[in-house]
């Protein structure tokens, strides 16, 4: 009986750690990667536009 209780407590503690620490950290990392990707895309577009406009002159 105590093994079952310990298993349930361990499972609940594992889910608590997963949902309160790991998932928000992963969501934060994805947000940071998305922001960096958007900034890199904007820089790439700006450089491409500048190179095309300087080549036409």
ABEGO torsion letter per residue (X at the ends): XAAAAAAAAAAAAAAAAAAAAAAAAAAAAAAAAAAAAAAAAAAAAAAAAAAAAAAAX
